[in-house]
């Protein structure tokens, strides 16, 4: 049996145990909300395309925003304003996948002169419309392609299409068979051509295996070299759901500006 006073004390104790614990963590007292809670989206500068901040690992949800405005809203912890004042980047994956397969198919067959040649495409960013897409480039030679772009020192980007102001964020080419006796086309990226081209343009460059006969829409392995010189084999395949537009943006957006020409 408990007295009335003992029952009151027991009731008060139970109420205290049910109350949420409230405390002030002095370590985070001066930090913004967004510094304590990780963003689920990635934000890129709308001019240079440089990654500004976002999730702990690269996110498939990407937005373009003014650099100064991002830092202002980030420090204020205003997630709603960050979304409202930015443009969501969309990816025209249907066109990209078609152009990707065309590069593989065309690089695996002889041209009108019965010669093999590398075919290529460019991965582009339309900053105004916030769209990642692709466009075919001019065919090259047996073991190399050529592409021209205009470097903008003000925005630190390479313009691949002047009228539309499309930014070059990646290049893809096929690796066809060779006609030279005693030589074979290796299933990798070239140390002599691909690696320096990636470093000079400051973009990821991809190579598609097209050396094993006519592809005709079949899946083909894709390899990659990044501006830091790292070569990675089999990063994806054509017509297999590899989101090369997303990956190119994530790599290009995290490039070092000091590598720009």
C-alpha positions as CSV (number, residue, x, y, z in Angstrom):
1,X,0.0,0.0,0.0
2,X,1.2,3.5,-0.9
3,X,0.2,6.7,0.9
4,X,-1.4,9.5,-1.0
5,X,1.9,11.5,-0.9
6,X,3.9,8.4,-2.2
7,X,1.4,7.9,-5.0
8,X,1.8,11.6,-6.0
9,X,5.6,11.3,-6.2
10,X,5.4,8.1,-8.2
11,X,2.9,9.8,-10.7
12,X,5.3,12.8,-11.1
13,X,8.2,10.5,-11.7
14,X,6.4,8.6,-14.5
15,X,5.4,11.9,-16.1
16,X,9.0,13.0,-16.1
17,X,10.1,9.7,-17.7
18,X,7.5,10.2,-20.5
19,X,8.7,13.7,-21.4
20,X,11.1,14.1,-24.3
21,X,14.6,15.0,-23.4
22,X,15.5,18.6,-24.3
23,X,19.1,19.8,-24.3
24,X,21.3,22.3,-26.1
25,X,24.3,20.9,-27.9
26,X,26.9,23.6,-27.8
27,X,28.8,22.0,-30.7
28,X,26.0,22.7,-33.1
29,X,24.7,25.9,-31.6
30,X,26.0,28.1,-34.4
31,X,25.5,25.6,-37.3
32,X,22.7,26.0,-39.8
33,X,20.0,23.4,-40.2
34,X,21.4,22.2,-43.5
35,X,24.8,21.7,-42.0
36,X,23.3,19.3,-39.5
37,X,20.9,17.5,-41.9
38,X,22.4,16.3,-45.1
39,X,20.8,17.4,-48.3
40,X,19.3,14.7,-50.6
41,X,19.9,16.8,-53.7
42,X,23.1,18.0,-55.3
43,X,23.5,21.7,-56.3
44,X,25.7,23.0,-59.1
45,X,26.7,26.5,-60.1
46,X,24.5,27.6,-62.9
47,X,27.4,29.3,-64.7
48,X,30.5,27.0,-64.2
49,X,28.6,23.8,-63.4
50,X,30.8,23.3,-60.4
51,X,29.4,21.2,-57.6
52,X,28.4,23.5,-54.7
53,X,27.1,21.1,-52.1
54,X,24.5,18.5,-51.4
55,X,24.2,14.9,-50.3
56,X,27.1,12.9,-48.8
57,X,27.4,10.8,-51.9
58,X,26.6,11.9,-55.5
59,X,22.8,12.3,-56.0
60,X,20.7,11.5,-59.0
61,X,18.7,14.7,-58.2
62,X,20.7,17.6,-59.5
63,X,19.9,21.3,-59.6
64,X,21.5,24.5,-61.0
65,X,21.6,27.6,-58.9
66,X,23.4,30.9,-58.5
67,X,26.6,30.2,-56.5
68,X,26.3,33.2,-54.1
69,X,22.6,32.6,-53.5
70,X,23.2,28.9,-52.7
71,X,25.7,29.7,-50.0
72,X,23.3,32.4,-48.6
73,X,20.4,30.0,-48.4
74,X,22.5,27.1,-47.3
75,X,23.8,29.0,-44.3
76,X,20.3,30.2,-43.5
77,X,19.0,26.6,-43.6
78,X,16.3,27.5,-46.1
79,X,15.7,24.2,-48.0
80,X,12.5,25.4,-49.5
81,X,14.1,28.5,-51.0
82,X,17.0,26.4,-52.3
83,X,14.5,24.3,-54.3
84,X,12.4,27.2,-55.4
85,X,15.3,29.3,-56.6
86,X,17.1,26.5,-58.5
87,X,16.4,24.6,-61.7
88,X,16.0,20.8,-61.6
89,X,18.3,19.2,-64.2
90,X,16.6,16.7,-66.5
91,X,18.4,14.1,-68.6
92,X,17.2,13.3,-72.2
93,X,18.3,9.7,-71.7
94,X,16.3,8.4,-74.7
95,X,18.4,10.5,-77.1
96,X,21.6,9.8,-75.2
97,X,21.0,6.0,-75.4
98,X,20.2,6.2,-79.1
99,X,23.4,8.3,-79.9
100,X,25.4,5.9,-77.7
101,X,24.3,2.8,-79.6
102,X,24.8,4.6,-83.0
103,X,28.4,5.3,-82.0
104,X,28.9,1.6,-81.3
105,X,27.1,0.4,-84.4
106,X,28.8,2.8,-86.8
107,X,32.3,2.3,-85.4
108,X,32.0,-1.5,-85.9
109,X,31.3,-1.3,-89.6
110,X,33.3,0.0,-92.6
111,X,32.4,3.3,-94.2
112,X,31.7,4.0,-97.9
113,X,35.4,3.7,-98.6
114,X,35.6,0.3,-96.9
115,X,37.6,1.8,-94.0
116,X,37.0,1.6,-90.3
117,X,36.8,4.8,-88.4
118,X,35.9,6.0,-84.9
119,X,32.5,7.6,-84.5
120,X,31.8,9.9,-81.6
121,X,29.1,11.9,-79.7
122,X,29.2,14.7,-77.2
123,X,27.4,14.8,-73.8
124,X,26.1,18.3,-73.4
125,X,24.5,20.6,-70.7
126,X,22.1,23.3,-71.7
127,X,22.5,25.6,-68.7
128,X,19.5,27.8,-69.5
129,X,17.0,24.9,-69.9
130,X,18.9,22.7,-67.3
131,X,18.9,19.7,-69.7
132,X,21.6,17.1,-70.2
133,X,21.5,15.6,-73.7
134,X,23.8,14.5,-76.5
135,X,24.8,15.3,-80.1
136,X,26.7,13.4,-82.7
137,X,30.2,14.6,-83.6
138,X,32.2,14.2,-86.8
139,X,33.7,10.8,-87.5
140,X,37.4,10.5,-87.0
141,X,40.1,8.1,-88.2
142,X,40.9,4.5,-87.4
143,X,42.4,5.2,-84.0
144,X,41.4,8.8,-83.1
145,X,38.7,11.4,-83.2
146,X,38.9,15.2,-83.3
147,X,36.6,17.7,-81.6
148,X,36.7,21.4,-81.3
149,X,35.3,23.6,-78.6
150,X,35.5,27.1,-77.4
151,X,36.8,27.6,-73.9
152,X,35.1,30.4,-71.9
153,X,37.5,31.8,-69.3
154,X,34.6,33.8,-67.6
155,X,32.6,30.7,-66.9
156,X,35.3,28.0,-67.0
157,X,33.4,25.8,-69.4
158,X,33.9,24.4,-72.9
159,X,31.2,25.5,-75.4
160,X,30.7,22.7,-78.0
161,X,27.7,24.3,-79.8
162,X,28.0,28.1,-80.2
163,X,24.5,29.0,-81.4
164,X,22.9,27.0,-78.6
165,X,25.6,27.7,-76.0
166,X,25.7,24.0,-75.2
167,X,28.5,23.0,-72.7
168,X,30.6,20.0,-73.3
169,X,30.6,17.7,-70.2
170,X,31.7,14.4,-71.8
171,X,32.8,12.7,-75.0
172,X,32.1,9.2,-76.3
173,X,33.8,7.4,-79.2
174,X,34.0,3.9,-80.5
175,X,37.1,1.6,-80.8
176,X,36.8,-0.1,-84.1
177,X,38.7,-3.1,-85.5
178,X,42.1,-2.4,-87.0
179,X,43.1,-3.1,-90.6
180,X,46.8,-3.1,-89.8
181,X,48.4,-6.5,-90.0
182,X,49.6,-7.9,-86.7
183,X,47.7,-5.3,-84.6
184,X,44.6,-5.6,-82.5
185,X,42.4,-3.0,-80.8
186,X,42.7,-3.2,-77.1
187,X,39.7,-3.1,-74.8
188,X,40.7,-0.1,-72.8
189,X,41.3,3.7,-73.1
190,X,44.3,5.0,-75.0
191,X,47.2,6.3,-73.0
192,X,48.4,8.3,-76.0
193,X,45.1,9.9,-77.1
194,X,42.2,9.4,-74.6
195,X,44.1,10.3,-71.5
196,X,45.6,13.6,-72.6
197,X,42.3,14.6,-74.4
198,X,40.4,14.1,-71.1
199,X,42.9,16.1,-69.2
200,X,43.0,18.9,-71.8
201,X,39.2,19.3,-72.1
202,X,38.7,18.5,-68.4
203,X,35.9,16.1,-69.1
204,X,35.3,12.3,-68.7
205,X,35.9,10.5,-72.0
206,X,34.4,7.2,-72.8
207,X,35.3,4.4,-75.3
208,X,33.0,1.7,-76.6
209,X,34.3,-1.7,-77.7
210,X,33.4,-2.0,-81.3
211,X,36.2,-4.2,-82.5
212,X,34.5,-7.6,-82.4
213,X,32.4,-7.5,-85.6
214,X,29.2,-5.8,-86.5
215,X,27.3,-4.7,-83.3
216,X,23.9,-3.9,-84.9
217,X,22.2,-2.8,-81.8
218,X,23.7,-5.3,-79.4
219,X,25.2,-4.3,-76.0
220,X,28.8,-3.2,-76.0
221,X,31.2,-2.5,-73.1
222,X,32.1,1.1,-72.2
223,X,35.3,2.2,-70.6
224,X,36.2,5.6,-69.1
225,X,39.1,7.9,-68.4
226,X,38.8,11.0,-66.2
227,X,40.8,14.2,-66.2
228,X,43.0,13.0,-63.4
229,X,44.2,10.2,-65.7
230,X,42.4,7.3,-64.0
231,X,41.2,4.6,-66.4
232,X,38.2,2.4,-65.4
233,X,37.2,-0.5,-67.5
234,X,33.6,-1.7,-68.0
235,X,31.8,1.1,-66.4
236,X,28.6,0.2,-68.3
237,X,27.2,-1.1,-71.6
238,X,25.2,0.4,-74.5
239,X,21.5,-0.2,-74.4
240,X,21.7,-1.5,-70.9
241,X,20.4,1.3,-68.7
242,X,23.8,2.9,-68.0
243,X,23.0,6.5,-67.1
244,X,26.1,8.0,-68.7
245,X,24.6,11.6,-68.8
246,X,24.2,11.5,-65.0
247,X,27.7,10.1,-64.4
248,X,29.3,12.6,-66.8
249,X,27.7,15.5,-64.9
250,X,28.7,14.2,-61.5
251,X,32.3,13.8,-62.7
252,X,32.5,17.0,-64.7
253,X,30.8,19.0,-61.9
254,X,33.5,18.0,-59.5
255,X,36.4,18.8,-61.7
256,X,39.3,21.0,-60.6
257,X,39.1,24.4,-62.2
258,X,42.9,24.7,-62.2
259,X,43.0,22.0,-64.9
260,X,41.1,24.3,-67.3
261,X,43.1,25.5,-70.3
